Protein backbone atom coordinates (compact mmCIF):
# COMPACT_ATOMS: atom_id res chain seq x y z
CA UNK A 1 0.00 0.00 0.00
CA UNK A 2 1.16 3.43 -0.79
CA UNK A 3 0.86 6.47 1.38
CA UNK A 4 -1.80 7.95 -0.90
CA UNK A 5 -4.01 4.88 -0.49
CA UNK A 6 -3.66 5.07 3.30
CA UNK A 7 -4.61 8.76 3.27
CA UNK A 8 -7.63 8.01 1.11
CA UNK A 9 -8.76 5.21 3.42
CA UNK A 10 -8.30 7.44 6.46
CA UNK A 11 -10.32 10.26 4.94
CA UNK A 12 -13.11 7.85 3.92
CA UNK A 13 -13.32 6.33 7.40
CA UNK A 14 -13.32 9.81 8.95
CA UNK A 15 -16.29 10.79 6.82
CA UNK A 16 -18.17 7.65 7.87
CA UNK A 17 -17.45 8.22 11.56
CA UNK A 18 -18.85 11.75 11.72
CA UNK A 19 -21.30 12.13 14.58
CA UNK A 20 -24.42 14.25 14.54
CA UNK A 21 -24.20 16.15 17.83
CA UNK A 22 -27.78 17.41 17.64
CA UNK A 23 -29.17 13.90 18.10
CA UNK A 24 -26.76 13.11 20.96
CA UNK A 25 -28.34 15.75 23.18
CA UNK A 26 -31.75 14.15 22.84
CA UNK A 27 -30.47 10.83 24.21
CA UNK A 28 -29.52 12.30 27.58
CA UNK A 29 -31.35 11.42 30.77
CA UNK A 30 -34.51 13.35 31.53
CA UNK A 31 -34.02 16.58 33.43
CA UNK A 32 -36.05 15.42 36.45
CA UNK A 33 -34.19 12.44 37.86
CA UNK A 34 -35.38 11.96 41.43
CA UNK A 35 -33.93 9.92 44.27
CA UNK A 36 -36.64 7.51 45.47
CA UNK A 37 -39.24 9.75 43.85
CA UNK A 38 -38.56 12.65 46.22
CA UNK A 39 -37.94 16.29 45.42
CA UNK A 40 -34.54 17.73 46.40
CA UNK A 41 -36.12 19.50 49.38
CA UNK A 42 -37.63 16.26 50.67
CA UNK A 43 -34.30 14.47 50.19
CA UNK A 44 -32.57 17.19 52.23
CA UNK A 45 -35.11 16.82 55.05
CA UNK A 46 -34.67 13.03 55.10
CA UNK A 47 -30.88 13.43 55.22
CA UNK A 48 -31.15 15.92 58.12
CA UNK A 49 -33.47 13.58 60.03
CA UNK A 50 -31.11 10.64 59.50
CA UNK A 51 -28.24 12.75 60.84
CA UNK A 52 -30.31 13.74 63.89
CA UNK A 53 -31.33 10.14 64.60
CA UNK A 54 -27.71 8.97 64.27
CA UNK A 55 -26.50 11.63 66.69
CA UNK A 56 -29.22 10.82 69.24
CA UNK A 57 -28.63 7.06 69.08
CA UNK A 58 -24.88 7.43 69.43
CA UNK A 59 -25.34 9.78 72.42
CA UNK A 60 -27.68 7.32 74.13
CA UNK A 61 -25.22 4.50 73.42
CA UNK A 62 -22.37 6.45 75.02
CA UNK A 63 -24.54 7.26 78.06
CA UNK A 64 -25.72 3.66 78.41
CA UNK A 65 -22.18 2.22 78.30
CA UNK A 66 -20.88 4.79 80.79
CA UNK A 67 -18.26 6.23 78.44
CA UNK A 68 -19.69 9.72 78.96
CA UNK A 69 -21.21 11.06 82.16
CA UNK A 70 -23.56 14.01 82.26
CA UNK A 71 -22.15 16.70 84.59
CA UNK A 72 -25.54 17.71 86.02
CA UNK A 73 -26.55 14.20 87.15
N, C-alpha and C positions, 0 to 999 in steps of 0.2 A: 504494500500500500504506500502510496505517496502522501506527502504532506497535504497536498491539495484535496485528496479524497478524504483524509481525516478531518480537515476543516469543513468540508461540505457535510460530512456526517454529523459533526458537532453542531453546525448551524441548523440542520434539519431536526435533530433531536431537541435543540433549544426551542425551536418553534412549536414542536409538539408538546413540550412541557410547560408552556405558558399557562399561568393560572389566572382565572377571572376573579379578582378580589372583591367584586361587588356581590358575588354569590356566597363568598366565604363568610361575610358578615351576617347573612341570614341564617347560617347554621349554628350560630352561637346559642348558648343557653338562654332561656327566657329571663327577662329582667327581674322578675319577682321569684327568686329562689328563696324559699323559707325553710328554716330549721324547725322540724316537727310541726309545720303548719302555723307557726307563731310569727307575729310581727316582730321587728327588731326591739320594740319597746317591751313587749311581753317576754322576749328572750332575756333582756337585761334584768327585768324584775325577777325572773326565775333564777338567774345567776346570782343576784344579790341575796335572795332567800336561801339558796344553797350555801353561800358563804356564811350567812348568819347562823344557819343550822350547824354547820361544821364548827364554827367558833364556840357555840353554846355546848355542843356535845363534847368537844375537847376540854372545855373548862370544867364541865361536870366530871369528866373522867379524871382530870388532875385532882379535883377536890375529893373524889371518892377514893382514890389511891393514896391520898395523903401527901402527894408531892408538893402541893401548894396549900398553905393555910391562910385563911382570911384573917386579917389583922383585927377586925372588930368582933370576932367571935371568941 
